[in-house]
Amino acid sequence: MLSKEEEECEAHYQATTKRLEDGRFEVQLPLKADPRTNLAPSRTAIAAVIYIRILKHSEEPKARLLTAKTKVTPLAVQTIPRLELNSAVLLVKLMNQVKASVVSWIDTATHYWTDSTIVLSWLADHPARWKTYVANRVSEIHASSTPEQWHHVGTHENPADCATRGLTPAQLNEFGLWWNGPKILTSDTVSFPTMRCIEPMELEKRDTLLMLRAEEQDLVIDKFSNYTRLIRVVAYCRRLLPSSNGYQSCGYLTAEELRTARTACIKIAQTHSFLPEIQRLKKGQSIDSKSRIIQLRPFIDSCGILRVGGRLQNANNVNKHPIILDGKCNFTEIIVRHGHHKTLHRTSQLMLSTLRQEYWILNAQKMVKRCMHKSVTKVTRNHKLN
């Protein structure tokens, strides 16, 4: 009992094979009856055809088949545009072989034709724009030709389709398109149509990652290493602001000016380190759950400074809401260094206790240890020099 597939194979064998009287078998090949009625691109083969155009005085132009080459498509399934691109590569290689065989034809005007507008659009652009498969073949074509040499031909006038779709011997003998090429080659003046492209061309386009580097604005808090000098410079600069009409333009700095300058420096440092959190809090929204300061329950006070919230509001301490600072900020390092001098270079625990009366510094212990290490190194170096 035969299966359904075996029955189909047996029926196909009987329909395409017959035994002759001399004992030989005659197998009917699956050729197309009329290739001009089937315009579907072939997935089994690619082809390239080269014609030579002959011009003589007082005679009409003639075109004759010079050479042709066919090739079986790869086993891996490829899209039709990729197969048509492989046909273009095959045509360029075949043309290079012809030029190498006939030295006198090296400077002869050469033009290439294809019926694929997608291939033409690939060739019109730089290979770096396309994915690797297409880019490699476009580069190979550009090495032997220019985009201006490529033109579009209609599918009905493309003789390469005869080789990929098949012709019977009787049809091939009378098929003028194969032997003489398209009619445009035998006309008195050959017009080369401009390259037709598909716009926008997204097929086989390489994904491009655009990276922009934003130059960070120089902050005034990053230009100083001394706390007192920074505060005083900022205070003097604020005297020049249009909104500072109430301040005196000359004379000594007042305590109020110094406090305002300190607040301005803190706000600059916090904006630089915690901008998303500040923006969300100003809008009355809760900060992101992945924020570094989510556990501190931060809030913004009346001066616009970010402070530690939570249950500390029930404390009796005057400085119960310390100011939040980032341990990686240069302004924080200046404050720690200033506190180190205020505590007369005592232990790290004393420094932490003093700093936490006003500030809550992220990774404070690491910052304090680094500051003390730099201070000890500096003192030791100066001692050796003396």
RAHU-V429652 format. One record per backbone hydrogen bond with DSSP energy under -0.5 kcal/mol. NH is the residue of the N-H (numbers start at 1). CO is the residue of the C=O. Records with the same first field share a line. If there is no record, write none. Layout:
# RAHU-V429652
NH->CO ; CO
This chain:
# RAHU-V429652
7->3
8->4
9->5
10->6
11->7
12->8
13->9
14->10
15->11
16->12
17->13
18->26
20->24
23->20
26->18
27->25
28->16
29->27
31->29
32->165
37->34
38->35
39->37
46->71
48->69
50->67
52->64
54->52 ; 62
55->53
59->56
62->54
64->52
65->179
66->50
67->50
69->48
71->46
73->44
83->79
84->80
85->81
86->82
87->83
88->84
89->85
90->86
91->87
92->88
93->89
94->90
95->91
96->92
97->93
98->94
99->95
100->96
101->97
102->98
103->101
105->102
106->103
108->105
112->149
114->151
117->115
120->116
121->117
122->118
123->119
124->120
125->121 ; 122
129->126
130->127
131->204
135->131
136->132
137->133
138->134
139->135
140->136
141->137
142->138
143->139
144->140 ; 141
145->141
149->146
150->147
151->112
153->114
157->154
158->155
159->157
161->158
162->159
163->159 ; 160
164->160
165->161
166->162
172->168
173->169
174->170 ; 171
175->171 ; 172
176->174
178->175
179->175
180->176
181->177
185->182
186->183
187->183
191->189
193->191
197->195
199->197
202->200
205->202
206->129
210->208
211->209
212->210
214->212
215->213
216->214
222->219
223->220
230->226
231->227
232->228
233->229
234->230
235->231
236->232
237->233
238->234
239->235 ; 236
240->237
241->238
244->241
247->244
258->254
259->255
260->256
261->257
262->258
263->259
264->260
265->261
266->262
267->263
268->264
269->265
270->266
271->267
272->268
273->269
274->270
278->274
279->275
280->276
281->277
282->278
283->279
284->281
285->280
291->288
294->291
296->293
297->294
298->293
299->307
301->299 ; 305
304->301
307->299
308->322
309->296
312->309
313->310
314->311
315->312
320->317 ; 318
322->320
323->358
324->306
325->360
329->326
333->329
334->330
335->331
336->332
337->333
338->334
339->335
340->336
341->337
342->338
343->339
344->341
345->340
351->347
352->348
353->349
354->350
355->351
356->352
357->354
358->355
359->355
360->323
361->359
362->325
364->361
367->363
368->364
369->365
370->366
371->367
372->368
373->369
374->370
375->371
376->372
377->373
378->374
379->375
380->376
381->377
382->378
383->379
384->380
385->381
386->382
